[in-house]
Amino acid sequence: MALVCAVAVLACEPTLQQAYGVVIEVDSPGLGQVDSFVLVTGDGERLTFDTTELEFRSEFPASHLTEHKVIGDVIEVTYKTDGDRLIVTQLDDEAH
């Protein structure tokens, strides 16, 4: 019975996905805060990511997204989906 419950819980967990690309837009309502950003992948797909649940790390602070937008360096986005929302769980420089 415990195994069935554990499998049921795991089945409900959203699968993490990854995307790589260049930041082209950043929605920043205040200093050190980012609510969302738009990433263009290598194949030209535009993805809008929600960062409202993300706890930014010192290795990749919120302001770093704007730096990537200006410089055009590729980032790695780890995210989960919730309906139409792409919710960021982690951000990294591509060459981390």
HELIX and SHEET records of a PDB file:
HELIX    1   1 ALA A    2  CYS A   12  1                                  11    
HELIX    2   2 SER A   63  ILE A   71  1                                   9    
SHEET    1   A 6 GLN A  17  ASP A  27  0                                        
SHEET    2   A 6 SER A  36  THR A  41 -1                                        
SHEET    3   A 6 ARG A  46  ASP A  50 -1                                        
SHEET    4   A 6 ARG A  85  ASP A  93  1                                        
SHEET    5   A 6 VAL A  74  ASP A  82 -1                                        
SHEET    6   A 6 GLN A  17  ASP A  27 -1                                        
END                                                                             
